Each structure stands twice: as structure tokens, then as C-alpha cells.
Amino acid sequence: MAEVSALKKHPCPQCGGDAEWNAAKQALACPFCGTVLPWSDGENALGASIVEHDLEESLASSSNDAHGLLAEKKSVKCESCQAISIFDPDRAAQRCDFCGSPSIVPVEALDGAITPESLLPVVIPETQVRDMLRKWYGSRWFAPTKLKRAALTDTLHGIYLPYWTFDAHVDASWTAESGYYYYESETYQDSNGKTQTRQVQRTRWEDSSGEISHFFDDDAVPGTVGVHTALLRKVEPFPTISDLKPYDPVYIRGWTVERYQVDLGQASEVSKQQMDATVYQLCSREVPGDTQRNLQVDSTYQGRTFKHILVPVWLTTYTYGPKSFQVVVNGYTGKMAGEFPLSWVKIMFAILAVLLVIFIIVLLNQK
């Protein structure tokens, strides 16, 4: 039954075109004539609720494509950035959506691939993103003028990226040395040979210890290799705790979906590192005193679960000179981050202008 839902077509009653998810209308709409098709949220959703899966059990087993994500889809792998894209079979892919490389080759679906059970539907429409991109290019003061004039938006793509989210309960005990400041008076000789008195800060060290408990809810790890990680982290977070929808093939009609390249085992290790760093910070806040040293943390994790989800981004990739640059927009919140080339001529003139101002100020002070 899942396969039937996944393969169900949505032809436009007016022109016969195949309807796609429209972010502006939050509905299925024909991309040719704009007709909105009747559809209710969740009518094709596979499962009434979003399920957390036991991590240890899943690491010891595998899941098949029960949700039809890969059924009747084409998959290609970019030989340049290694991203694997999944899209409708009637689309002709000429270049990689992520890096723009023409070196893309067909790939087969992976047996045992874990498929997403939930997603965030895109809500930021393409027209709004294009306006944001033009303003963004225009505000890059040290970018080459040619780049601003071009305002590159023709490579804009809507993409669903793979993410893993992890839940866990942690109990941690910590030990540290707490430092308490106190002050002592000391005498010294000033530059004129006179004896002066000043207060000097000292630190008294005492052993301290404690325990904390914490619950991690949807600690997120990207499964993508197509979008630059530093940019992706800048447009996070994706509100997965409250706004996820059960997976429905309607949401991804007409969109490219990236298949995860960071598998569950790798993602769980990254999540564990992220959780460890957070626990360390939480314990550090518990240490009494004015300063601290030698903080040691011993953590025990229980009830680790995970979800595999899809999140929407708008991505544009462009080449300037020998380098490739990306601009990413969170398709749910509208948060944006991007890369751009620098004009060393503009930077040089800016430095010269600052030096000129300093020279004038010094000159005026001398007079």
C-alpha cells in the first residue's frame, strides 16, 4: 500500500501537467498553469505519528525503501563533490545541483538504505529567495563589482537534504578544581623610586564535584556531502522538534532529494561527540567559584534513539575564476549564508582610505 501512495500521480485537471509542491501556496499546484489541486495534509502520509527508532537495534540491522522514496526515481552521483541526487525520471539532469559539475553518472539504489519517515515541508517560496539573493549580492561590499551586477540566481535549486536526529538521556558526574579569587596588598617601587601599595589578585584552589542529568531532543547531524558544512551550520537550526510532518511523497514532487552519504553509524558518532561537548559545557557551568581547572566528566548515555528526516534548502552554486561558491537559504526559516570571492582591489583601497584618515588625524593633532 505504501508503494501505491508513493507512485500516485497528481495530474492538473486544467492542462494535464504533473502537479508539484508549491511553497508559496502550501499546496500541490501545476507548475504550468498555476492550478491548485485539492489535497489534505497527511492524506498520503505513511504513519500517523513520527517514530523514534532504537539506535543500537538499528545499527545491528538495516531497513529497505518501504516508503517509496527511491521507487520510480532516478539517482545520479556527482564525480566531483560525491553528492547523490534523487529526482523524478522525466527530468534531464545535465549538471550537479550542488557544485555545478557536468560529471554526473547514474547510480543504483542501495539495498538496506534507511529512508526518511518525516520531513519539514518547504515554506519559503522561490520568488522570495531570488529577491533575498539579489539583496545579498548587493550587500557584499568587498565582492567584485561584476559579481554584484550579475546577481547570480539562475542556478537556484530547491533541494531536500538528509539529516539524522538523535535523542538520548545522559547522567554525568564531574570533578574539578574550583578557584576562588582573593586579594593581597603588596608594595613596589614606582618609576620615581617611591614606595607604592597595590592590590594583587590571588587564587585559592579547592576540590569540587557534582552530577547532572540532561535529555537531548533532536540533536541534529547532516547526512549531506553536497552542501558545504560550514554554510549549513550557519542556516541551522531546522525546527524538527515541533514542526516535522510524517513523510508524504506529495512534499517532494518536483524537488531534488539528496541521498545520505553520512550513514547512521557515522552520524551517531558525530552526535555523540556533539553531546559530549554539550555535557562538558553543562558541567563546567556547575563548577562553583570564580574560575576552574582540570574539569573531568564521566557520562553515561541511555535510551539513544534516532530519526532519518529531510529538510528543505534553496541552493545556488556559481563559479568565479577557478573557485566554486555556494549560497544556502533555509527553506523553512529563510535564514541565509553564503560564500563569495573577494576583490583585492577594493580591499586595498579600503586599507588606503583608513590609513589616509589616520594620517589626517595625526597631522591635525600635531598642529
N, C-alpha and C positions, 0 to 999 in steps of 0.2 A: 504494500500500500504506500510505503514511503517513496518508492520509485515512481509511482504514478503521480504523486503530488509534485515530485521534483521535476518531472518531464512535462507537466501540464503547460500548454501554451496559452497566451493571452492575446489573441488577435484583436485588432481595433475594429469595432463594428462599423466605422465610417469608411476607412481606407484599406483595411486588411493588414496593416503593418503590425509588427510584433511589439507589444507594449513593453516599456521599461519602467523601472522605479524612478520617479521624479521627486527630487529632494524638495523643490520649492512647493509642490502641491501635496507632498507626503502621501502619494498615491501612485498607482500604476497609470501611466499616461503614454499615449502614442507619440513617439519622437518625431513623427512626420506631420501630423495634423493637430496634435495637442489634445485630442480627445481623452478625457479621464474615464478610466474603466471602473465599474463597481467592484469593490474589493474590501473586505473587512480584515482588520488587523488580527492575525493569528489563525485565519481560516485554513491555511496550509501548514501551520507550524507543527513540527514533529515533536510532540510532547507538550503537556500543559504547563510544565514548570522547568526551571533551569536547574540542572542536577550538578552537584559537586561529586567528582569521582575520587575514589581512594587512590592515592598516589602509588603506594607500594604495590598494590594489586595490579594497577595498570602498567607499571614498569615491567612487571613479570609477564604481561600478555600484550595483545595488540587488538585493534579494532578495525573493522572494514568500513568501506564507504556506504554505510547504511542510509545516509541522508541524501544521496544523490548529488552531492556537490560535484563529483567528477563525471557523473553519468551524462552522456551526450555533450561533453565539453572537450575542447582542445587544450592541450598543455604544451607549452614551449619553454625551453630553458635558454637563458642568455649565456653565451660562452664568455662574455666579458665580465658581468657582475654576478653571474651564477643564480640569479633570481628565476624562479619557476612561476610562470603566469598561467592562469586558467581562465578561459573565456568562451563565449558562445561559438559554435562551429562555423557559423556563417560570417564571422569576422575574419578578415585577412590581416594578420599581424605582419608588418614589414620591419618594425624596429622594436627594441625593448622599451617598455613603458617606463622603466626605471633609469636606465642610463643612456638610452637613445641608440645603442649599438645595433647594427643590422645583423650581427652574428647570432641569430636565434635558430634553434634546432628543435624539432618535435621530440617529446619525451612521452613515455608511457606512464600511466598511473601506477603509483607504488602500492603493492599489496601490503595490507596491515596499516595503512595510513590512518591516523586519528583524524576524524572530521569534526568540524565545529558544530556545536549544538545550540549556540546562541551568538548574537551579534548586536552591534549598535547600528541602526539604520542611519544613513547619511541624511542630514537635515540642512546643511549649508549648500545652497544651490550654486551651479556653475557660474551664473551671471555675477553673483556676489563675489565669488572667488576671483574672477577676472578683474573686477574693479579693485579688489584688495591688492592683486598682483601689480596693477599699474601704479597704484599709490606707493606700494613697497619699493618698486624700482625707482620711482621718482624721489624717494627719500634717502636713497643710498648716495650720500654726498661724495664719497671717495670712489664710487664706481665710475668707469669710463663713460663719458657723455654718450657715446654710441650705444651703450647698453641701455641707458635710460630712454633714448629715443626709440629703441626697438621695442621696449616693454614686452618682452617675450611671453606670450600667453598661448601661442599656437600648439605647444607641446603639452598642454594641460590634460591630465588624465584623472579620472576617478577610480580609485583602487581600494579594495578591501584587503587589509593586511592581517596576517595571522598573529595572534597573541596567545600567550598562556597566562592564566591567573592562578595563584596558589593561596590556599588558606592553611593556617596552622596555629596551634596553641603552643606557647612556649613558657616554660618555667626556667628562670635563670637565677643563679646565685653569683655574687660578686665579692671580691676583696680588693682593697686599695689602701693607699696611704693618704690620709686627709691632711692638708696643710692649712694651718691657721696663722694668719698674719699677726705680728705684734711689733712694737717699735721700741727702739732703744736710743738713748741720746749718746752722741759721740762728739768729740772735739776735733778740730782740724785747723790748720793754718791757711788763711786766705792768701791771695796774691800779694797783699801788702804786709804779710808777716803777722797779721793779727790773729789771735785765737778766737775761733767761732764755734758755735754749737749747732748741730743739726740732728733731725730725727732720721733714723735708718730702719728700713723695714726688714724684719727677720721672719722666718717661718718655723713654726713648731709642727712636727710631723707626728701623727697618731694613726695606728691601725684602725681600719673600719671595714664593715662588711654588711651585706644585706641581700634581699631576694626581691624579685619582681615576677609578675605574671603578665602576659600580653597575648592578645589574639590578632593575628594578621588576617585581614579580609581582602582578598583580591590583590595580592602582591603581583604586579604585572611584569612580564618578561616578553619582549618582542620575539616573534619567530621569523622575522623578515631578514633578508640579506639585501633586498633591493633598495631600501631607503637608508640613507646614512644614519647611523645610530645616534650621533650627537644631535642631529636635527630632530629626530623622532622624540628624543627625550625632552627637547625644548617645547614641543607641542603637546606633551602629556600634561595632565592625566586625561584618560578617557573615562567617563563616569560609568564604569562597569558595575559598581555595587548596586546602583539604583535604577539604571536606565537600560539594561540589557533586555533584548527581546529573544524569545525562543527562535531558533533558526527557521527561516522560511525562505524558500528559493525565490520568492517574489522580490525580496530586497536586493538580490544580486543580479537580476535580469539586466543585461546590457552593461554590466560592470566587469572589470578585470579583478580576479581574485588571485592573490599570491599564495602558493602552497608553501607551508613552513619548511625552512631549511635548518632551523634550530629545533631539534627533536625534543621529546618530552624529557629524556634523561639529561640532556644538556641544559634545558630550561630550568629543570628542578635544581640543578647545581647552582645556576646563576641566582635563582630565587633564594636558595639557602644562604648564599653569600650576602645578598641584599638584606635578608632578615637578620643575619649575624651582625651586620653593620648597624642596623637599626637597634637591635638589642643592646649592643655596646653603648650606643648613644643614650639609650634609656637608662642603663645602669650608671653611666657617667653623671647623669643628672641627679641620681640619688645619693651620690657621694657627698657627705657633708664637708663643711669647711670652705675656705677661700680659694684653694687650689687643690690639685690632686696629682698623684703619680702612681705608676705600677698597678694600673687597673687590670684585674684578671676576671674574666667572665666564663662561667660554665653553664651551657644552655642544654635543655632537654626539650625536643620537639615531639608533639603528639598530634594525632588526627590530621595529618597532612593530606589535603585534597587539592584537586585541580579542575580547571575547565579549559577547553580549547575554544577560542572565540574569534570573531572577525571584527575589526574596527575600520572605519572609513577615513581615508585621507584623499586630498587633492594634491597631485604631484606634478610639477613641471621640471623638466631636465633640459639644460641648454649647454652648449659648448661655446667657450670664448677662448680663442687661442688654442693652446694644446690641452686645456683642462676642461673637465665637465663639472657642472654645478647643479644643485638641486634647490628647489623651494617647496616646502611642505605646508599644507594647511590641514588642521584637524577638521575632518568633515562633520564633526558633531558639535564642537565648541567654537570653531573659527579661529583658534589660536594658530599663529603663523611663525615660521622660522625659515631662514634661507641662507644660501651661500652666494657670494658674488665676487668678481675679480676686483682688484684694486688698481686705481690709476696712480702710478708713482709720480706722474707729473703734478696731479692735484695735491698729492701728499707733500711733495717738495715745495710747492707754492704756499701751502698752509704753514709749513715749518718756517719758511722765509718770512711770511707775514707775522708770525708770532715773534720771531727774532727782531723784526723791524719795530714792532710795538715795544718790546723790552728795551731796545736801543734808544727809542724816543723818550721813554720814561726815565731812563738813566741820564740821558742828556739834559732833560728838563730839571731833574733833581740837582744836577751839578750847577746849573745856572742859579 
